[in-house]
Amino acid sequence: MINEKSQVGFYSKTEAEPFRRLRRLRMNDAFRSMVRETELSPKDFIYPLFVVPGKNVRREVRSMPGVFQLSIDEIVKECVEVKTLGIPAVILFGIPEHKDEVGSEAYDEAGIVQLAVRAIKKEVPNLIVITDVCLCEYTSHGHCGIVRGDEIINDESIELLAKEALTHAQAGADMVAPSDMFDGRVRAIRTVLDEHNFHNTPIMSYAAKYASGFYGPFRDAAESTPKFGDRRSHQMDPANSDEALREVEQDIVEGADIVMVKPALPYLDIIRRVKDTFQMPTAAYNVSGEYSMIKAAGRNGWIDEQRVMMEVLTSIKRAGADLILTYFAKDAARLLR
Ligand code: PBG
């Protein structure tokens, strides 16, 4: 079979092009592995953890089989295991004892996340501890900032987020990760951290975060479902792509060290554009709904859970993500060993 013209245009005209058998390099495992373009490693993963008050608490999240709300003593044990599996980092979400209008526990130095960070850094010092910086888990209304009337107020909220990030850094967090999508939060956080000599604490910003239905199970886990309204006045419209580049650029200008796209699977095109455009360390959040769908279908015997998990994680990396936040981190790391 002689091609008149190669589809990809490498050859203009070939009189005697050999029969190109692309299957030759797929015939056995050894060849397939030699030419594999994307390789997953436990080093790619960041494992999300939910910390709750109390002792000996290990409560499975109804909509996320295999994911638990953990008290600090249990989180520390979990972190030992995570480190042993070769996963370099965790990201912490806190569920406080009390919620109020302004999310006070979020920026309390004795808040649940601040205490958890101290405990983990003491027992597992080599594990990178990242903290999610947001108010939605701490406010009585479940919004990510201060609410007045039906407006989620931007500028006052970012001051609180900066305060929250500072208390995380003071507790020993290695990196902070603002997930609110308010304007100017990265600058506000960078400024406050620098003023307090945390100029070496990096910021991983949820830079292109979409208003997504895929966060449903997380809101069960973090008890952060908004009591009224939604997050569309700050999170991005799923229909937009150019706007994601403006969001990411803005965060880089304000001082973000790692930029994140979230969710991952429905936004692989965005991950690729962000990576190609900025060449920044790029993270992608394989979110709760993406996890739960695979778990549910796997449990029903409709798909091969492990195989689909590895395919999904590989595709996120192939799209351009250097780091993947995923509830599958431990399962995938075990398979990769
Ligand atoms: C906000 C936050 C959310 C997630 C991470 N940080 C939820 C939201 O924006 O409503 C979602 C993560 C997931 O779905 O796994 N603090």
Residues whose N, C-alpha, C, O or C-beta is under 5 A from the ligand:
A	BS01	PBG	C134 C136 S179 F214 Y215 F218 V287 S288 G289
